[in-house]
Amino acid sequence: MKGNSVIYSLFLSTSLFLTNCEKTNEPVKNNKIENLLSQMTLDEKIGQLNQYSIGAELTGPGAKEGINKIKYDHLKNGKVGSVLNLLGAKNGRETQKFVVEESRLGIPLITSYDVIHGYKTMFPIPLGESASWDLELMESTAAVAAKEAAAAGIMWTFAPMLDISRDPRWGRVMEGAGEDTYLGTEIGKARIRGFQGNDLSDVATIAACAKHFAGYGFSEGGRDYNNVYLGKHQLLNTILPPFKAAAETGVATFMNAFNDIDGVPSTANEYLLKDLLKEEWAYDGAVVSDWGSIAELVPHGVAQDSAEAAQMAITAGSDIDMEGYTYIRNLKQLVESGAINESLIDDAVRRVLKLKEDLGLLDDPYKYFDEDREKEVLLNPTHLALSREAGRKSIVLLKNEGDLLPLKVKNIAVIGPLAKDKDSPIGNWRAQGEKGSAISLYEGLTEALPDVNFSYAQGCKLSIGANDFAHEVEIENSDRSGFKEAVEVAKKSELVIMNLGEPAYMSGEARSRSEIGLPGLQLVLLKEVYKVNKNIVLVLMNGRPLTLQWEAENIPAIVEAWHLGSMAGHAIADVLTGKYNPSGKLPMTFPRSVGQIPTYYNHKMTGRPSTEPGMVFYSHNMDIDNSPLFPFGFGLSYSTFEYSPIALSKEAINKGEKVTVSVTVKNTSDVDGEEVVQLYIRDVVGSITRPVKELKGFKKLMIKAGESAQVDFEIGEEDLAFYRKDFTFGTEPGDFEVFVGTNSTDVQTATFKLN
């Protein structure tokens, strides 16, 4: 029971310290942390910065073998501050008890895990859920994920991912909010609020992590872990705003990015971590490396060995070494040799101890480890109901020619390798989502439409071999033996629902693709079915935008259903049957071809944006139109909406004033529907080139059939500000265009001036 007497001493000395400060009126630091820090040896301080991936095996018979022996001894001797991948209230309590009772100071561990879109109950992948444009919904799903994770002994998640990305070849787009800075910022704040709640010491909340800081979404060629090439204006105006907002929202931690920026890896980037985050933004939370990213400074070629890597990272402001072994092996020698000052380590330890205090661990190390609560919370029916709601709100209707949807016929063929797949809908980064536990599309349809005659054919296989996080997905490219059955089934049906897309592990970390069309034989199968029955509803399940040129030209109805989580089949059936009127909007542009990438709505104007018909000297590809296949913000409904011209309260504003932008939206159909009204601006002339459009606001509202709603937005100086030519933040006088519409392309336009 070594730790208990020290904890008692800590509380006693804290009380005396507070009394003395009250007498002398000296500024009060965090006294509990300062007193604990004063009792720590250098080894124990460094231990707080060391994070290991462990499981229950470290309290079992294999604890004293190989690398487990090292981790076991470090846990026992106070040389581990946090762990990841230790799951379950029972396992967590046993490990925490071992650390608290065996280590000298008894400082408790933080347990962490990748809770990305649910813990046990799975919600839509983040990119898919972002298509809901429903901030309250996303806050709610993050809160449920936190509640389940916390009940299983998890205190800290490595989410949300705030990377802005314009390249759908990058597999990790599935983990973020898409291509837009404003939307990504608002979604990031919502998810942080959901994870952390109003009080981080509440046992139903967990610490969030803003990642990846910074620029990871701009990896060259869309290849994971690759280098990043960008200018400082792009960094300041496009990439950093979601992170600054996260810091202001009170996110508990930040995580480094794997990539470099201008030759400096983010893990050792003093400008990002020290100058910007910790000094200019006054951020007092902890910064954790990504898995092994401190050690990876050596293969990056900026550190000669792990000792130099440790020195660079701690100097830059990286506080916690996740599974890198560099701090625990090198920091003590670096201090003793004079290569670094111990004050750097003290600052990092303060940040780690602050997180432990904020979580309530310094008062009760065992508060998260309640097995009864764990049984009660996981897979709660209300959580599954929320998963279904999130799923249907995330679906985007891309095309609906001839009003094939909602479904009206009684004889339907369901074809495709994903139609009865109960695993792919769970998606990648699935935490403890049980393999094969999702409601499949076929299950959802047959339950929703018991009077319909459904026939089924797989058509082709999609992935073969291992389907898991650690292995490459192997796609079936040769077996067409199921085509005949699929064609025969299609011939006999009034309508065909084709369920195609990507398996779960084809997007996510290390899942970059050079071609992003339907993988394998799926497009070939689709074309064969199309020959015999053109009444096709294509239901897509995927983790990224896809190139769908042929599909968009030929298939009358297309539904983007992402990987929607536990209740995917029910959610899709709700939309296909009309039980729920789709309202999702794309958070990321769908390109016509890979050759267009990157293509995104808020691009810059070039010196030659267009030319006279027949001339070639402008920015374009000879073989494809510049426009996207489906633009950012796009999404259809079973309702139709008509927008009035924009009305402005003023034609010119001075600094400090606001202009009100008003538009009337009428539901011109006989179906009640939700619409996401989107506001964009353009700074016509700037000291640097400016985007052709920038999202600056949106409102999602229900408008009943035949009724109208007036929607008002306010634009102020803060909405018009940017990092200017001299890298200062502010506005510039001049003309502005304002756009309001149903997506980034179909808009009404007005102009005003900033004096």
N, C-alpha and C positions, 0 to 999 in steps of 0.2 A: 504493500500500500504506500509506495514511495511518494506518489503524486499528491496524496490528500493533505499531508501536513504542509506542503509547499503552497497549495491552493489556499489553505486557511491563513498562512502567513501573508500571502498576497493580499487577501481581503483586509487583514488587519493593517498592513502597511499602507494600503490605499486609503483607508479611513484616516490614519494619522496624517498622510500627505495632504488630503483634502482640508483637514483642520488647519494645518500650517499655512496652506495657500489662502484660506479665508482670512487668517490673521494678518498676512503680509500683503494681501491684494495682488499677489503675483499672477501673471496669466496662467490659466489652468490648461495643462495638456491633458491627454487621455491618460489619467493617472494609473488605472489598472494596467494598461499596456506598458507604461514607462516603468512601473515597479517590476513587472514580470520580465521586461527586457533587461533590467539591471541585474537580475539574478542569473541570466543565461550565460553559459560559456560560449565561446566562438563556435565550437562544434554544434551546440544546440541551436544557435542562431542560424547557422547554415542549414541545419536540418529542417527548419521551418520553410526554407525555400526549395526543398527537395520534394518532388511529387513522383510517386510510383504507381504503376498499374498493378493492382493485386486482386486476388480473389480470396475465397474462404480457405484456400490451401495453406495460407500462412499461419492459420491457427490449427492446422491439422497435421497428420503424420509426415507430409512432405515438406514441412516448414524448414527443415535443416539440411536441405540438399541444394547444391548448385547456387543459382542466382537467388532462389528463395531463401537460402541461408543468409545471404547478405542483406536482403530486405528484412528478414525476421530480426536480425541483430540491429539493424538501423531503427526499426520500429521500437524495439525494446530500449534503445539508448537515446531516444529523443531526436533521431536524425531524419525523421520524415514528418513533414508538416501537413501534407494532404495526399489523398489517394484517389485514383479513379478506377471504375469498373468493379468496385466492391458492392455487391447488391444484396438486398434483403435485410430486414430489420434484425433478424437473429445474427447473421454474419457480421453486420455492422456493429452491433452491441458487443459481441465477443472480441472483435478487433479493437474497438474503442476501449473496452475494459482492460485489455492487455496493455495498451499504450499508456492509459491514465495511471494504472497501478504499477507498472514496471519501470517506466521512465522516471528520471529524477524529478522533473518538474510537473509531470502529469499533464502536459499541455495536450488537449484533445486534437484529434484529426478532423479535417474537413473531408467528406466523401463527395465525389463528383462523378458525373456521367454525361454522355451525350444524349440529352433529352431534346430532340429537335422538333418533332411534330407529334408528341405524345409519349407516354411511358408504357402503359399497358394498353389503354384505349388509344388507338391510332387515329389521328386526324389527317386531313389532306396534307401532302407535302407542302412546305412553306410557299413555293412558287405557285402551286395550285390554290392554296388558301388566299394568297395575295390577290388572286383573280376575283375574290368576293368584294374587294374594296370596302370591306365591312370591318372597321377598326374595333368596334365593341365585340364582335364575334371573335376576332383574333386575340384580343385580350382575354376573353373567356376560355378559349381553348388552351392558351398558355397557362392560365390559372389552374385548369383541371390537370394538365400535364404536371404542373408543379405539385399539386396536391397528391397525385398518385406517386410521383417520384419521392416526395418527402416521406410518404407513408412507408416506402420501401427503403428508407434510410439514406436517401440522397439529399444533399444540401446545396448542391451547386451544379448548374448545367452550363455546357459550352454552347450557348445560344442566346440571342439570335445572331444569325449571320447577316451582317449589314453591307456586304460587298455589292456594289453596283456593277452589273455586268451587261455587256452588249453582245456577247458572243455565245450563242447557244451550243456551240461545240463543247464548251466547258461544262463538264458534268455537274459541277456544283451549283449551277444556276438553280437546280431543284431545291436548294437549301436556303435561297434568298428571296427577295421581293421583286427581282427583275431589273429593268434597265433605268428606272427613273429615280433621281435623287430625292425629289419631294415625296413621292409615294413611299420609297424605301425608308425615308426618315420617319414618316408618320407610322408606318407599320412596325418599324423597329421600336419606337417608343411604346406602342400598344403592347407588343410582346414582352417588353421589359416590365411594364406595369403588371401584366398578367403573371409573369413568373414571380416577381418580387412583392406584389401587393403593396399595402401601405406600411407594412412593418416586417422587416426581414427576419425578425425574431419569432414571428408567427410560424408555428410548426407546419402550417399548410403552404408555406412559400419556400422558394429556393432562390439562391443567388443566380443572377443572369451574367452573361459574358458577351460583350460586344466584340465580334470578330468579323473578319480578320484584318488587323490594323497594320498596314493598309495597302490597297491596290491589288489584292489577290484576284479580283474579278477581271482584271485587265491583262491576265497572263497571255503572253504572245501565242498566237495560233490556237487559243482556247485549250492549250495543253496544261494539265494540272502541274503545279510546282514550278512552272516555267518562269522565265524572266519577264519583267514588266518594263515597258518603255512608255513614258508619259511626261508631259510638261507640268511645271509647278502650278500653272493656272488650272489645269484639268484636275490636279490633285486637290486643290483648294475648293474649286467650284463644284466638282462632280462627286468626288470620292469621299472627302472628309465630312461634309455636313451631317450624314447620319450618325457618325461617331461623336461629333461634337454634341449633337442633340442627346445621344445616349449618355454622355458624361453629365450633361445638364439634368437629365431625367433621374440620375442617381444610380446608373447601372453599377453593380458591385465590382465587376472585374472587366478587364480588356484582355484580348488574346492577340499575340503577334501573328502576322502573316508569314507564310513560307517564302514569299518572293522577295526580290530586291526592288528598290526604286533608285534609278540613276546610279546603279552599281553598288548600293548599300543595302544588304539584307535587312528586312524590317526588324528582325530580332535584335540587331545591333545598331539600329538607326536612332542616333541621339536626337536628331531633329524631331522625329515623330514622338518618341517616348518621353524624352526629358524636356526639350525646349517647348514643344507644342502641348502634349498631353498633360504633363505633370506641372509645368510652370505656367504657360499661357492660359490653359484651361483650368488650372488649379485642381486637377483631379487627384483625389486622395485614396483611391482604391488600388487594388493590386493588378499587376500585369503578369499574365502567365504565357509561357512560350507555347507554340503549337507542339505537337508530339515530336520530340527530338530536335526541334528547330535550332536550339543553341548548339548542339553537337554538329548540326548541318552547316554551321558557319565554316567548318573545315572543308567539306566538298564544294561549298560555294567558292572557295578560293580566297577568302579574306582573313582566315585565321590559319596559322601554321599547325596548331594542334588544339586539343580540347582545353588546355589551360588558357591559351590565348582566346579561344572562343568564350570561355567563362568570363574572362576579364572584359572582353568587348561587350558582352550581353549585360553584365551587372552594371558596368559604367554607363551604358546607354539607357538603362532603366527597366530591364526585364527582371521581374521580381521572383518568379517561380519557374523552375526548370522541370518541365513535364517530360518524364521518361528520357532524359538526356544524359544523366549521370555526370554532367560536367561540373555543376556546383559542388556536389557532395565530394567529388574527387579533387577539386582544384582550388576552391575559394580560400580554404585555410592557409595553404601554402602561399597563395597570392597576397594575403594580408600579412603574413609573417615575413615575407620577403620585401614588403613595402611597395609591391606593384599596384595594390589598390588600398584605399583607406577603409577601415572597418565601418566608418559612417555610412558608406554605400550599403553595406549589409544591414546595418541598423535601420535605415530608411525602408528597405524592402521588408524586413521582419515586422516593422510597425504596421505596414499595410496588410500583411497576412494576419497579424493578431487583431487588427481592426475588423477584418472580415469575420474572424472567429467570434469576436465580441458582438458584432452586429447580428450574427446568427444565434446568439445566446449560448454558445458552447462554453464560454468561460464560466457561466453560471451553472449550466447543466449539460455536461458532455453527452448525456444519453437521451436527450429530448426527442431525437429523430428515430429512435429505435424502439418502436412499440408494435409488437407483432399483432396485437388485436386490432389496432388501427389499420395496419397493413391489410389484414383480411377484409376489413369493412370497406375500405376505400377502393381497392382495385376492381376494375370492370364493373363499376356501379352502373345500373341501368340509365341513370340520368346522364352519365358520361357518354354512353352509347347514343343516346338521343341527340346530344350535342354534336357528336361525330357525324350523325346523319344530316343534321342541319348545316354544319360546316361543309359537308360534301356537296350538297345540292346548291348551296350558295356559291361554291367555287367553280361550278360547271359553266363553260362558255359555249353558247350556241354560235357557231361560225357560219352556218349556212342552213337555209330551210326553204329551198325552192319547192313550189307546189304544195306548201303547207303539209308535208309528210308528217310533221310533228305538230302537236302531240299525236300519238298513235291512234288510229281510228279503225284499222282493219282487224280481222279475226284469225288470219292465217299467216303466221310470221315465222320466217327462218332466222335462227340465230347462229351465226357462223364466225369462226375465228379462234385462234389459239388462246386468246385471253378471256373468252366468253364464260368458261367454267373455272377459270384460274382464281383460286382463293388466296393466293400468296402475293402476286404482283401488285394488287391494289394497296397492300400495306406500305409499299414503297421502300426505298433505302433509308438508312439512318432510322431504323425502326425501334430502337431501344429494346424494350421487352415485349414488343408486339409479337404474339405467337405466330409462328410460321403456319400458313394455310388457314388462318382464322378469319379472314375477311369474308363478307357476303359477296359472292360473285355476281356478275351482271345477270347471268342466267337465273340464279336464285332470286334475285330482286325482281326480275320481270315476271317469272312464273307465280310468285307470291302476289304481286300487284295486279296481275291480269289472269285470274283463275279461269275465265271463260274463253280465253284465247287459245287457239291451237298452235303450240310452239313445236317446231322441229329444229334439231341441232346437228351441226357438223363442225368438227374442229378445223378441217380444211388443210392445215399444215401445222407442224410444230414450230415453236419459236426458239426457245433456248434449250440446249441439251447439256447434260453434265451438271457440274456444280452450279448452284445458284446461291451465293452467299457473299458476305462483305469482302472476303479476302482474296477471291479468285476472279479471274477474267470470265466474263460471260461468253459462252460459245454458242453461236447462232446457227441454226439448221438452215443450210443453203441448197440442199439437193433433193430431199425427200418430198415428192409431189404425189405420193400415193393417196392422200386424202382429198385431192382436188375433185375427183370424179363424184364422190359422195356430196361434197359441198355444192357442186353445180346442179346435181339432181335435186337436192333439197331446195335450192334457190328457184329452180324451174317451177316447182309445185306450190310456191308461196306467193301471196299477194305483195309482200314486202320483206326485205332482208335487212336485218341488223348485223352489220359487220363490226366485230370488236377486235381492233388491231392496235398495235403500238409497241412499246418497249417493256421488257420485263423489269422488275423492280431494280435490279442491280445493274442496269444499263445506264443509269444516271446516278450522280453522286460523286464522292471523292474518287479520284483516279479513273473516272469513267468518261474521259474525253472521247469524242468521235470526230473523224475527218469527214464523214458523210452523215447527215442527220435526217435522211428519209426513213420510211418504214423499213426496219431491218429484215433480213432474210427473204423469204418467199412471199411475204404478205402482199406486196403490191401486185405481184404476178397473180396471186390468188384473187385479189380484188378485181383485177381486170377480167379474169375468167368468169367470175360471178356476174360482173356487169354485162357481159355478152348475152346472158340469158334472162337477167332481171335488172332493170335500171332503177327500180324503186328501192334505193339503198339508203339506209341511215348508217353512216360511218361513226362509230363511237371510238374515240381515241383514248388510250391510257398511256401516259408518257410523263417523263420528268423534265422535259425541255421543249421549246418550240421545235417543230419539225418542218422540213421542206415537203410541201404537199401540192406541188404544181398540178400534176395530173388529177389528183383527187379533187382539188378545188374546182377544176375546169369541168369535171364530169359527174361527180357524185352530188346528188341534189341536197342531201342533208348531212351536215358534219357537226359532231358534238365533241368538244374538248373536255375530257373527263379526268385528265391527270392521273395520279395515284391518290385516291381519295380516302384511304384508311379503312378502318374496321367495318364501316357501314356502307362501303362504296356501292354495292349492288342496289341497295335500297335507295340511296341518293340518286343514282342514275335513273332508276325506274321512276322515281318521283318526277323527274324532269321529262323523261320520254312520254309518260302518260298524261302529263299536264297537271298532275297534282301540285307541282311547283313550277311556276313560270320562271324560266332562267333569267338571271340578272347579272351574271359574271361578265367581267371585262378583262381583256388581256393585259397583264402587267409587263409583257415583253413582246416585241415585234416578231412576227413569223415571216422569215425571208422566203423569197421565191426559190432561191438556190443557195448553195454554200458559197458560190462565187460572190454573192452580194455581201457576205458577212465581213465586217460588222455593218448591220443596217439597223438604225434606230431613229425614233421620231425626232429627237431633239438634237439633230446634227447641226453643224455650222453651215452657214452660207459660204459657197466658194466664190472666187472671182468670176467663174463661168458656170453659173448654175443651170443656164439654159441658152438656147440660141434659136435662130430662125429655123423653120421647118426645112429639112433637107441638108442642113449643115451639120458637121460632125465635131466642131471644136468646142465641146462642153463636157462637163463631168458626167460620164455615163459608161455603161457597158454596151457593146454593139449588139449583143445577143439576148438581152433581157431588159425589161422596163426597170427604171429606177425605183418605182413604187414597191412597197412591201406586199406580200401576199395577204396578210392580215395585219393592220397597223396596231400600235400601242393604244390601249383603251377601247379596242373594238369588242363588241359582243352584242348579239341579237337577242330578241325577246319574242314571246308569242303576242306581245302588245306592239303597237307602233306609236312612235312619239314624234311630235312636230314642235320645232323650236321657233320662237318669235325672233325678230331682229333684236340685237342688244340695245339696251337703254343705259346710258351713263349719267350719273348724277352731276358730273362736271366734265368739261372738255379739257381742263388743265388743273393741275394741283401743284401746290408749293410743298416744300419739304415740311414734314410733320402732318400733312393733310392726307385724307383718304378719298378715293373715288369708289362709289358703289356701282357695281356691275349687275344689272338685272336682266333676266330673260324669263319668258313664260313658256312652260313646257306643257303641251296638251297630249293626253293619251287619246289617240284618234281611233283606237280599236274598241272592241267590245269585251276586252279581257283586262282585268286589273293587273298592273305590272309595276315592278320597281325599275327605276332608271338611275344611272350614275351620271349626273350632270358634271361636266369637267370644264375647268377654267384654265386657260393657257395665256401666257403673255409673250411678247417679243420686244426686246430692246433693239430698235431699228438701227441705231448707230452707237457704237461703243468704242472705248479706247483699245479694246481687244475684240476680235470677232466674237459674235454672240450667237447662241442657238436660234434656229428658225422658230422654235416654240419651246416653252418651258411650262410644265404643269405647276400651277400655284394654288390649286384648290379643287375640291370635289365635294359633292353632296349626293348621298344615296337616299332616294325617297320613293315611297309608294304613291302612285297616282291611279285613282280608280278609272275605270272605263268611261270615256267621254268627258272626263274632268280635266281641269288645268291646274297648274301650280306655279306660282311665281318663285323663282330662285334668285337670291341675292348673294353676291360676294363683295367683300371689301378688299381693295388693293391699297396698300400703304407703302411707305418708303422702304420698310423692311422686305417687302416682296420684290422690290426693284433693285435691291442692293446685290453686289457681287464683288469678287476680288478683282480689282481693276489692274491696269497695266503695271502700276507700281506696287502691286500686291497688297495694297490697302483695301479694306472692305468698306464699301459705301455705294452711293448712287451717283449717276451722272445725268445731268439735265438733257432733255431731248424728247423725241417722239417714241411712243409705245403703241403697239398693236395688242389688242385683247381679243381672245377667242373663247367662245363657249359652245360646247357641242356634246354629242353622244360618243365621240372618240377623238383621237388626235387629228384626224383628217376631215371629218364631216363637222364643220363648225360655222358659226356666225362670227362676224368680225366687226370691230369698232376700233377707233383710235383715240388716244388722249396724249397730253403733253405733261411732262414733269419740268417745272420751271427751276 
